[in-house]
């Protein structure tokens, strides 16, 4: 019997490889994208940044969106967020109003997309009783990464703990039941509420300085729609 299994093992490993690669792609940072953001940070300090630099960012962010779409936030939603943010950054650069904080916004948006994708993947796998301990751990690690990116905010660690507890609660339930969207509702509600609070505080600060843009207001509008979507437990609209 052992000998019969040996030829099958390589086939099984090849069959599982795409699944493992897909999970890693969702959770892992993109070295090329990170390098482009690092370069942009240097350009901002030197008051630089060309259309080529922003177009390169767009291309890499579209690639990121392709692996960051999930059941909860479809690929087109993630892509739209990225592109709107880059459009806003490029417009600011033309007015010499692009600062380090805007690059941080972009870095955080990428982390948020990876986190959404990881938890969205958990939703699908938990419903089929297929979520692994490693997948839950990956989501928790992304929460830590998100908290580090918002370390200057007073409630960052508290939010991380609350969201982490919500993930742990879901993990406990997953051991004994097939989970549905409603089991993830508290997690998504807390996450979107925190995003709305942060976006509102950012808008107020920028409005005082006269640097608020249409994108800042649109971000509030989008998050309010997402909050309403969660409150009525409505699935997101599919991509066209």
MODELLER restraints for C-alpha pairs under 7 A, 6 or more apart:
rsr = mdl.restraints
at = mdl.atoms
rsr.add(forms.Gaussian(group=physical.xy_distance, feature=features.Distance(at['CA:25:A'], at['CA:67:A']), mean=6.54, stdev=0.5))
rsr.add(forms.Gaussian(group=physical.xy_distance, feature=features.Distance(at['CA:26:A'], at['CA:67:A']), mean=5.58, stdev=0.5))
rsr.add(forms.Gaussian(group=physical.xy_distance, feature=features.Distance(at['CA:26:A'], at['CA:68:A']), mean=5.79, stdev=0.5))
rsr.add(forms.Gaussian(group=physical.xy_distance, feature=features.Distance(at['CA:26:A'], at['CA:114:A']), mean=5.98, stdev=0.5))
rsr.add(forms.Gaussian(group=physical.xy_distance, feature=features.Distance(at['CA:26:A'], at['CA:117:A']), mean=6.35, stdev=0.5))
rsr.add(forms.Gaussian(group=physical.xy_distance, feature=features.Distance(at['CA:26:A'], at['CA:118:A']), mean=6.51, stdev=0.5))
rsr.add(forms.Gaussian(group=physical.xy_distance, feature=features.Distance(at['CA:27:A'], at['CA:114:A']), mean=5.79, stdev=0.5))
rsr.add(forms.Gaussian(group=physical.xy_distance, feature=features.Distance(at['CA:27:A'], at['CA:118:A']), mean=6.38, stdev=0.5))
rsr.add(forms.Gaussian(group=physical.xy_distance, feature=features.Distance(at['CA:27:A'], at['CA:138:A']), mean=7.00, stdev=0.5))
rsr.add(forms.Gaussian(group=physical.xy_distance, feature=features.Distance(at['CA:33:A'], at['CA:60:A']), mean=5.80, stdev=0.5))
rsr.add(forms.Gaussian(group=physical.xy_distance, feature=features.Distance(at['CA:36:A'], at['CA:57:A']), mean=6.56, stdev=0.5))
rsr.add(forms.Gaussian(group=physical.xy_distance, feature=features.Distance(at['CA:40:A'], at['CA:49:A']), mean=6.86, stdev=0.5))
rsr.add(forms.Gaussian(group=physical.xy_distance, feature=features.Distance(at['CA:41:A'], at['CA:100:A']), mean=6.54, stdev=0.5))
rsr.add(forms.Gaussian(group=physical.xy_distance, feature=features.Distance(at['CA:41:A'], at['CA:103:A']), mean=6.40, stdev=0.5))
rsr.add(forms.Gaussian(group=physical.xy_distance, feature=features.Distance(at['CA:43:A'], at['CA:49:A']), mean=5.49, stdev=0.5))
rsr.add(forms.Gaussian(group=physical.xy_distance, feature=features.Distance(at['CA:44:A'], at['CA:98:A']), mean=6.60, stdev=0.5))
rsr.add(forms.Gaussian(group=physical.xy_distance, feature=features.Distance(at['CA:44:A'], at['CA:99:A']), mean=6.18, stdev=0.5))
rsr.add(forms.Gaussian(group=physical.xy_distance, feature=features.Distance(at['CA:44:A'], at['CA:100:A']), mean=6.69, stdev=0.5))
rsr.add(forms.Gaussian(group=physical.xy_distance, feature=features.Distance(at['CA:47:A'], at['CA:96:A']), mean=6.97, stdev=0.5))
rsr.add(forms.Gaussian(group=physical.xy_distance, feature=features.Distance(at['CA:54:A'], at['CA:86:A']), mean=6.88, stdev=0.5))
rsr.add(forms.Gaussian(group=physical.xy_distance, feature=features.Distance(at['CA:54:A'], at['CA:90:A']), mean=6.70, stdev=0.5))
rsr.add(forms.Gaussian(group=physical.xy_distance, feature=features.Distance(at['CA:58:A'], at['CA:83:A']), mean=6.35, stdev=0.5))
rsr.add(forms.Gaussian(group=physical.xy_distance, feature=features.Distance(at['CA:58:A'], at['CA:86:A']), mean=6.98, stdev=0.5))
rsr.add(forms.Gaussian(group=physical.xy_distance, feature=features.Distance(at['CA:61:A'], at['CA:82:A']), mean=6.41, stdev=0.5))
rsr.add(forms.Gaussian(group=physical.xy_distance, feature=features.Distance(at['CA:62:A'], at['CA:79:A']), mean=5.77, stdev=0.5))
rsr.add(forms.Gaussian(group=physical.xy_distance, feature=features.Distance(at['CA:65:A'], at['CA:75:A']), mean=5.74, stdev=0.5))
rsr.add(forms.Gaussian(group=physical.xy_distance, feature=features.Distance(at['CA:65:A'], at['CA:78:A']), mean=5.59, stdev=0.5))
rsr.add(forms.Gaussian(group=physical.xy_distance, feature=features.Distance(at['CA:65:A'], at['CA:79:A']), mean=5.19, stdev=0.5))
rsr.add(forms.Gaussian(group=physical.xy_distance, feature=features.Distance(at['CA:66:A'], at['CA:75:A']), mean=5.91, stdev=0.5))
rsr.add(forms.Gaussian(group=physical.xy_distance, feature=features.Distance(at['CA:68:A'], at['CA:75:A']), mean=6.60, stdev=0.5))
rsr.add(forms.Gaussian(group=physical.xy_distance, feature=features.Distance(at['CA:68:A'], at['CA:113:A']), mean=5.85, stdev=0.5))
rsr.add(forms.Gaussian(group=physical.xy_distance, feature=features.Distance(at['CA:68:A'], at['CA:114:A']), mean=5.79, stdev=0.5))
rsr.add(forms.Gaussian(group=physical.xy_distance, feature=features.Distance(at['CA:68:A'], at['CA:117:A']), mean=4.96, stdev=0.5))
rsr.add(forms.Gaussian(group=physical.xy_distance, feature=features.Distance(at['CA:69:A'], at['CA:75:A']), mean=3.87, stdev=0.5))
rsr.add(forms.Gaussian(group=physical.xy_distance, feature=features.Distance(at['CA:69:A'], at['CA:78:A']), mean=6.39, stdev=0.5))
rsr.add(forms.Gaussian(group=physical.xy_distance, feature=features.Distance(at['CA:69:A'], at['CA:117:A']), mean=5.88, stdev=0.5))
rsr.add(forms.Gaussian(group=physical.xy_distance, feature=features.Distance(at['CA:70:A'], at['CA:117:A']), mean=5.12, stdev=0.5))
rsr.add(forms.Gaussian(group=physical.xy_distance, feature=features.Distance(at['CA:70:A'], at['CA:120:A']), mean=5.08, stdev=0.5))
rsr.add(forms.Gaussian(group=physical.xy_distance, feature=features.Distance(at['CA:70:A'], at['CA:121:A']), mean=6.54, stdev=0.5))
rsr.add(forms.Gaussian(group=physical.xy_distance, feature=features.Distance(at['CA:71:A'], at['CA:120:A']), mean=5.43, stdev=0.5))
rsr.add(forms.Gaussian(group=physical.xy_distance, feature=features.Distance(at['CA:72:A'], at['CA:120:A']), mean=5.85, stdev=0.5))
rsr.add(forms.Gaussian(group=physical.xy_distance, feature=features.Distance(at['CA:72:A'], at['CA:236:A']), mean=6.27, stdev=0.5))
rsr.add(forms.Gaussian(group=physical.xy_distance, feature=features.Distance(at['CA:73:A'], at['CA:236:A']), mean=6.85, stdev=0.5))
rsr.add(forms.Gaussian(group=physical.xy_distance, feature=features.Distance(at['CA:74:A'], at['CA:238:A']), mean=6.74, stdev=0.5))
rsr.add(forms.Gaussian(group=physical.xy_distance, feature=features.Distance(at['CA:74:A'], at['CA:239:A']), mean=6.58, stdev=0.5))
rsr.add(forms.Gaussian(group=physical.xy_distance, feature=features.Distance(at['CA:76:A'], at['CA:239:A']), mean=5.68, stdev=0.5))
rsr.add(forms.Gaussian(group=physical.xy_distance, feature=features.Distance(at['CA:78:A'], at['CA:113:A']), mean=6.82, stdev=0.5))
rsr.add(forms.Gaussian(group=physical.xy_distance, feature=features.Distance(at['CA:88:A'], at['CA:215:A']), mean=6.41, stdev=0.5))
rsr.add(forms.Gaussian(group=physical.xy_distance, feature=features.Distance(at['CA:89:A'], at['CA:98:A']), mean=6.36, stdev=0.5))
rsr.add(forms.Gaussian(group=physical.xy_distance, feature=features.Distance(at['CA:89:A'], at['CA:102:A']), mean=6.99, stdev=0.5))
rsr.add(forms.Gaussian(group=physical.xy_distance, feature=features.Distance(at['CA:92:A'], at['CA:98:A']), mean=4.97, stdev=0.5))
rsr.add(forms.Gaussian(group=physical.xy_distance, feature=features.Distance(at['CA:108:A'], at['CA:146:A']), mean=6.96, stdev=0.5))
rsr.add(forms.Gaussian(group=physical.xy_distance, feature=features.Distance(at['CA:108:A'], at['CA:149:A']), mean=6.40, stdev=0.5))
rsr.add(forms.Gaussian(group=physical.xy_distance, feature=features.Distance(at['CA:111:A'], at['CA:146:A']), mean=6.33, stdev=0.5))
rsr.add(forms.Gaussian(group=physical.xy_distance, feature=features.Distance(at['CA:115:A'], at['CA:139:A']), mean=6.29, stdev=0.5))
rsr.add(forms.Gaussian(group=physical.xy_distance, feature=features.Distance(at['CA:115:A'], at['CA:142:A']), mean=5.78, stdev=0.5))
rsr.add(forms.Gaussian(group=physical.xy_distance, feature=features.Distance(at['CA:118:A'], at['CA:139:A']), mean=5.80, stdev=0.5))
rsr.add(forms.Gaussian(group=physical.xy_distance, feature=features.Distance(at['CA:119:A'], at['CA:139:A']), mean=6.30, stdev=0.5))
rsr.add(forms.Gaussian(group=physical.xy_distance, feature=features.Distance(at['CA:122:A'], at['CA:131:A']), mean=5.96, stdev=0.5))
rsr.add(forms.Gaussian(group=physical.xy_distance, feature=features.Distance(at['CA:122:A'], at['CA:135:A']), mean=6.99, stdev=0.5))
rsr.add(forms.Gaussian(group=physical.xy_distance, feature=features.Distance(at['CA:123:A'], at['CA:181:A']), mean=6.83, stdev=0.5))
rsr.add(forms.Gaussian(group=physical.xy_distance, feature=features.Distance(at['CA:125:A'], at['CA:131:A']), mean=4.62, stdev=0.5))
rsr.add(forms.Gaussian(group=physical.xy_distance, feature=features.Distance(at['CA:126:A'], at['CA:174:A']), mean=6.06, stdev=0.5))
rsr.add(forms.Gaussian(group=physical.xy_distance, feature=features.Distance(at['CA:126:A'], at['CA:178:A']), mean=6.31, stdev=0.5))
rsr.add(forms.Gaussian(group=physical.xy_distance, feature=features.Distance(at['CA:126:A'], at['CA:179:A']), mean=5.60, stdev=0.5))
rsr.add(forms.Gaussian(group=physical.xy_distance, feature=features.Distance(at['CA:127:A'], at['CA:178:A']), mean=4.88, stdev=0.5))
rsr.add(forms.Gaussian(group=physical.xy_distance, feature=features.Distance(at['CA:127:A'], at['CA:179:A']), mean=4.65, stdev=0.5))
rsr.add(forms.Gaussian(group=physical.xy_distance, feature=features.Distance(at['CA:127:A'], at['CA:180:A']), mean=5.81, stdev=0.5))
rsr.add(forms.Gaussian(group=physical.xy_distance, feature=features.Distance(at['CA:128:A'], at['CA:178:A']), mean=6.39, stdev=0.5))
rsr.add(forms.Gaussian(group=physical.xy_distance, feature=features.Distance(at['CA:129:A'], at['CA:174:A']), mean=6.87, stdev=0.5))
rsr.add(forms.Gaussian(group=physical.xy_distance, feature=features.Distance(at['CA:129:A'], at['CA:178:A']), mean=5.83, stdev=0.5))
rsr.add(forms.Gaussian(group=physical.xy_distance, feature=features.Distance(at['CA:136:A'], at['CA:171:A']), mean=6.94, stdev=0.5))
rsr.add(forms.Gaussian(group=physical.xy_distance, feature=features.Distance(at['CA:140:A'], at['CA:164:A']), mean=6.02, stdev=0.5))
rsr.add(forms.Gaussian(group=physical.xy_distance, feature=features.Distance(at['CA:143:A'], at['CA:160:A']), mean=5.92, stdev=0.5))
rsr.add(forms.Gaussian(group=physical.xy_distance, feature=features.Distance(at['CA:144:A'], at['CA:160:A']), mean=6.66, stdev=0.5))
rsr.add(forms.Gaussian(group=physical.xy_distance, feature=features.Distance(at['CA:147:A'], at['CA:156:A']), mean=5.40, stdev=0.5))
rsr.add(forms.Gaussian(group=physical.xy_distance, feature=features.Distance(at['CA:147:A'], at['CA:157:A']), mean=6.08, stdev=0.5))
rsr.add(forms.Gaussian(group=physical.xy_distance, feature=features.Distance(at['CA:147:A'], at['CA:160:A']), mean=6.08, stdev=0.5))
rsr.add(forms.Gaussian(group=physical.xy_distance, feature=features.Distance(at['CA:150:A'], at['CA:156:A']), mean=5.97, stdev=0.5))
rsr.add(forms.Gaussian(group=physical.xy_distance, feature=features.Distance(at['CA:163:A'], at['CA:187:A']), mean=6.12, stdev=0.5))
rsr.add(forms.Gaussian(group=physical.xy_distance, feature=features.Distance(at['CA:166:A'], at['CA:187:A']), mean=5.60, stdev=0.5))
rsr.add(forms.Gaussian(group=physical.xy_distance, feature=features.Distance(at['CA:170:A'], at['CA:183:A']), mean=6.87, stdev=0.5))
rsr.add(forms.Gaussian(group=physical.xy_distance, feature=features.Distance(at['CA:185:A'], at['CA:230:A']), mean=6.69, stdev=0.5))
rsr.add(forms.Gaussian(group=physical.xy_distance, feature=features.Distance(at['CA:189:A'], at['CA:227:A']), mean=6.66, stdev=0.5))
rsr.add(forms.Gaussian(group=physical.xy_distance, feature=features.Distance(at['CA:189:A'], at['CA:230:A']), mean=6.32, stdev=0.5))
rsr.add(forms.Gaussian(group=physical.xy_distance, feature=features.Distance(at['CA:192:A'], at['CA:223:A']), mean=6.73, stdev=0.5))
rsr.add(forms.Gaussian(group=physical.xy_distance, feature=features.Distance(at['CA:192:A'], at['CA:227:A']), mean=6.30, stdev=0.5))
rsr.add(forms.Gaussian(group=physical.xy_distance, feature=features.Distance(at['CA:193:A'], at['CA:227:A']), mean=6.98, stdev=0.5))
rsr.add(forms.Gaussian(group=physical.xy_distance, feature=features.Distance(at['CA:196:A'], at['CA:220:A']), mean=6.41, stdev=0.5))
rsr.add(forms.Gaussian(group=physical.xy_distance, feature=features.Distance(at['CA:196:A'], at['CA:223:A']), mean=5.86, stdev=0.5))
rsr.add(forms.Gaussian(group=physical.xy_distance, feature=features.Distance(at['CA:199:A'], at['CA:220:A']), mean=6.37, stdev=0.5))
rsr.add(forms.Gaussian(group=physical.xy_distance, feature=features.Distance(at['CA:200:A'], at['CA:220:A']), mean=6.67, stdev=0.5))
rsr.add(forms.Gaussian(group=physical.xy_distance, feature=features.Distance(at['CA:203:A'], at['CA:212:A']), mean=6.24, stdev=0.5))
rsr.add(forms.Gaussian(group=physical.xy_distance, feature=features.Distance(at['CA:203:A'], at['CA:216:A']), mean=5.95, stdev=0.5))
rsr.add(forms.Gaussian(group=physical.xy_distance, feature=features.Distance(at['CA:206:A'], at['CA:212:A']), mean=4.75, stdev=0.5))
